């Protein structure tokens, strides 16, 4: 697809410090089309919460505050075809309101965002644009009315309505958004089946992987903080948070396999920071790293893991890290979720119970130096490029346009 205009509204800030599916999606689209990525506006509650946040203000928050104070431009050009737009205003915090008041004030918030997008899109000469909504259930609820896109696409990338914050208003508003969208995308067949009753124009969109970054043929320098960790190393990269990972399972695995060393690369939430995992001699928490550093770590892992906790959030989630692990040729052991069984069953080891995890890890360690298996894993990952993923979006748009021009 060439020379189309895309506006993306997302829950995720462009300045997020960890890997991002929607950022990679936006960058891939911008290779042949214009993209305006709208950073989520701050609301009153988030402004107050970040002011008192331990460890100082995150850079993404500071930038948005500077925009509100007119100390920096709200528009940043990322490449020849792509811009990131910040909002120079603060929204009302409405999540605790009863339904009637929530809907009234949410429309006010949406109208404010919509007017700002329209102004900036006009200045950039955006025309007949496609609006891609990345799980932004509240702030994009009425944008179809206010920015008048040629095509409106809702993308369920995560099951956000499973989190406490979204439970009061999220389920009904997501259903509304799915019903009114022209096209619906979902990150797994599990999500597709949940949303299909509300909109039949729905497509599964598996996530892509940055094959230039996760290049197994490149020889990376061994990170200094891995030097003191004996082999075999069982590694994990990504956010280390209670809602995603099973801390109890990890603890018992590490206890039962003292001959293996477990390295976790990524930011920890408070639950993990205080967990007794930190007392185990064969468990290492290496902290947050730059995205560009992650292949260095993965290359020196013997086995990669994704010990997800089973819940509504993880069951249908598409774990990008699995493609990254496989692209580096690594054996993978992961919790058996719907998506893992549906997409990755042939190239990973899946487990649920503690005995299954122990058995799978022992098998995977034995496969660590199997060159034929390494090649097959890499070949599989190469079928999940970002180009392949984005072409599915383009095909959905073409299908919709062809259907509506008949």
N, C-alpha and C positions, 0 to 999 in steps of 0.2 A: 504494500500500500504506500502510495507516494503523495506528498503535498496535501495531506489533510491536517486539520487543526484539532488538537486534543486539549481539553481542560480536565485536570485531575484534582479531585478533592479527597483528602485522605485523613484518617485518624492519626497518621504518623507524620511527625515533623521531618522535613528534609534533612535536618541537622542531627538526626538520631545517630548515636555513636556505635551502633551495632549494625550487622548486615540487614538489608531491607529488600524484601521482594518488590514492593511497590516502587522503590527508587530504581531498581534495576529494570523494572517494567517501563518506567518513564524514560529512562536513558535509551533503552532499545527502541522504543517508539520514536524518539527524537532523532534517530539516525536518518529517517526518511520523511518525518512529519514535524510540524511545530507543536510544542507542548508547553502549556502553562500549568505548573504544579502549585497548587494553593496550599500553603502551610496552614494547619489548623489554628484558628484564632485563640488567643488566651481568653479565659473567662475570669470573673472576679475571684472565684474560689481557688483556681489554679495559680493566680498571681499571688494570693496570700500564702498558699501552701508552699510555693517555691521560695518566697522571701525567708521563711523560717526553716528551710530544708537544711539538714545536716550536710556538711561537706562542701558548702558553697553552692552557688547557682550554676546549673548546667549551661553550656554555651548556647544551646538552642533557645533557652528561656531568655538569656541576656540579649540575644539578637532581637527577639520579638519585642522586648521591652524598649530597646533602642529605637525600633521602628515606631512604636507607640509614642515615644517622646520626640519623634521626628529628628533623631540624631543619626539615622542612617536610612538609605533608600529602601522602600518596601519591595523593590524589584531587583532581583539578581539574575544575571545571565550566566547560565551554566555552560552552554555550548552554543553553536551557531543557531540551533533550532529550539533551545529550551530555556525557560525562565522559571524562577521560583518567586512566588508572590507571598509576601507577609501582609497581615491586616493591621492597619494603624489604629485599632480600636479594641476595646475589651467587651466581651459579651456578658450578658446576664447569666448567672449560675442558677439553673432551673431544675436540676435533676430531682430534687426533693419535693417539688411542687406536685399537687394533685393533678390528675389527668387534664381537666379543663384548663387550669391555669398554665400547666406545662405546654399544652398545645398552642395557647395564645402567645406565650412568650417565646416559644421555639420558632413560631412563624416570624415574630419580630426579629429574632436573631438571624434567621435564614434570609429575610428580606435585606438586612444590612449587609450580609456577606454577598448576596446576589448582586446588589447594586455596585459593590466594590469590584467584583469580578467583571461585570459588564463594562465598567469604565476602563479597567486595565486591558481587557481583551480587545476593546475597540482601539485603544492606543497602539496595541501591537498588531492591529489589522487582522485579528482572528475572525473568521467567517465560517458559518455552517459547521460549527464544531461538534465533535463528539465529547460528551461529558462522561468521564469514567469516575464512578464513586467507589472508593476503596473502603468499604465497611464503615463509612461515615454516616451512621444511621440518623443521628440527631441533626447535625449542622447542614446536611445535604437533603433533608427530608422534603423540602419544598423548592429546591433549586431548579427543578425542571420547569416550574412555573415562572421563576424569576430570571433565569439566564437563557431560556428558550433554546436548548441545544437541538441540533438536527437529530441526534440519536443520544438517548440516555442509557447508560450501562451501569448496573449495580454489580459489584464484585465482592462476594463473601470470601474473604481470604482467611479469616479466623472466626471461631465461634465466640465472638465477644459477648453475646447475650448470656453466656454461661458465667461471666464474672459478676460479682455482687452489684457493682455500679450500674450495670445495664438491666438488671432484672425487673425493675419497676416499669420502665417504659420501653425497653429495647425490643422484646418479642413482638409487640403489636406494631411498633414503628418499622421494624425490619420487614415484617409481612407487608405493610403498606408500601414500602419502598420497592420491594420485589414486584408487587402487583403493578405499580405504575411505571416501572422501567421498561424500556423497549427490549433490552437484552439483559440476561442475568448470567454472570460467570461465577463459578465456584471452584475452590481449590481441590476438591475431591468428589468422587462419585457419592460418597456418604452425604456431603452437603447438597449435592444435586438432588438426591432423592428427598431430602427434607424440604427443599424449596420448590420442586417441580409442581406441587399442587397449586401454587400461587402464580406461576408463570411457566408456560410450556416452552418459551423461547430461552432455553437454558443450556449452557455448555460447561463441561468440565475443563479447567485450565490448570494443568500441572505446572508447577514452578520450574523455572530454568536455573542454570548454573553458569557462572562466569568461567568459561573454559580457558580463557587467557590467564586468569589468576590461578585457578586450580589446575595447574599443568604438571602432571606427574613426571614428565620428561625433563623437567628443570631440576637442577641440583641446588637445593636451598641450604644455607648455613644453619647449623643446629643452634636453636635458641639457647642462650647462656643458662636460663633457669631450668633447662632439661638436662644439663650436664651432670647434675648430681643425682638424677633419678635413674635407678638401675632398670635395665630391661628385664622382662617385657613391660612395656608401657601401654596401659589401656587408657585411651584419651577421649575427651569430650570437649567440644567447642560450642560456645553459645551462652545465652543467658541461663544463670543457675538460680532458678526460682521455684518456689513451693508449688505453684499451680501447674507447672510443667514437668518437674522431675520428682521421682519417688525417692526421697531422701532415706527412708527406712530400708528400701530395697538396696540402695547403693551401699549403705552401712553394712548390711549383712553379707553382701557379696564380697566387699573388701575384707571383712572379718574371716570369711571362709576361704579366701584366696590370698593369703599373706605373701605368697611367692610372686604375685602380680602387683604392679604399682599403678595407681589410678591418678591421672592428671586431668584437672578441670581448668579449662581456659575460658574465662568470661567473668562478667560481674555477678556477684552474689546478692541475693536479697537478705533481709534480716534473718529469716528462718535458717538459711544455710550458714550465715555468718556465725550464728550461735549454736550450730549443730555439733554434736559430738564426733562427727566425721573429722573435724579438725584435730582430734586427739589420736587418730589412727596413724601409725607410722608409715603406712603404704598409700596414703591419700594426700595429694598435693593440690592446693588451690593456687593457681598462678596469676589470677587477676585478669582484668580487662586488657585486651590487646587491640591494636589497629586491625582492621579487616585484612589489610594487605600482609599482615604477619601470620595469619592463620594457616596458610599452606605450609609454612616453615614448621609449625608444630605438628600438623597432620602427617607430614612426611616422616617424622621421627616417632610417630605412634606405631605400635605393632598392630593394635586393634582399635577401632573407633566404636563408640557406643552412643546410644540415645535412650537412657533408662527413664522413659516417660512414665508418669503416673497416669493411670487410666481414669479419665473423667470425660464429661461432655466437651470440654475444651480441646483435649488432645485426640479424642477418638477419630475425628475426621480431619484433623489438621495435617497439612502437607509439610513435613519437616525438610526444609531446604538443605540442612546440614548433611542429610543422607546422600544427596547428589554430590555434595562437596567431598565427602569422604570417599565415595566411589570414584569420582574423577581423579583422586589421588591414588587409586588402586588399592585402597585399604579394606581388609575384612571388617564387616560391620555386624554388630549385635544390637538389636533394638527391641523395645517393647512391641508386642504384637497388637497394633491398632488396625482399624479398618483400612486406613490408607497404606500402611506398611504391607498388609496382606494383599491389597488390591494392586499396588504399583511395584513394590520392591521384593516381593516374596521369592523371586528366583535368584536374587543376587545378594541377599543378606540372611543372617540368622535371626530368627524371631523367637522371643521368649516372653513368658508372662510370670510364672512362678519362680521362686528362688532356685530350686533345683534345675529348672530349665535354663535359667541364666548362667549358672555355674557350668553346666554341660556345654552350652553354646559358646561361652568364652574359651573353654578348653579347646574346643574344635577350632575356633577362629584363630587362636594363637598358633595352632599347628599349621594354619594356612597362610601365615603372615608372609612367608617367603616363596609362595607358589606363584611363579611368573605367569603361568597360563591363566590362573584365576585373576591375577592382577590385570591382565589384558582384557579379560571379559568384563570386569567391573568398570574399567575405563571406557570400554566400548559402550556399555549400557549408559553411563553418565553422558556420553556424547550425543545420545538421542534426546537429551533433556536440555538442549541449549536454550538461551534466552530467545534466539531467533525463532526456534521452533515454537516456543511458548507464545510469543507475540503473534506469530502467524495464525495461531488459533483465534486470537482476538480479531484479526483482520478478516478471517474467513467468516466469523460470526456476523461481522458488520456487512460483508458482502451478501451473505445469505438473507439478512434482514432487508437490505436495500432491494435485492432482486425480488423478494416476496412482495414488497410493498410498491413495486413499480409494475407489477403484472396487471 
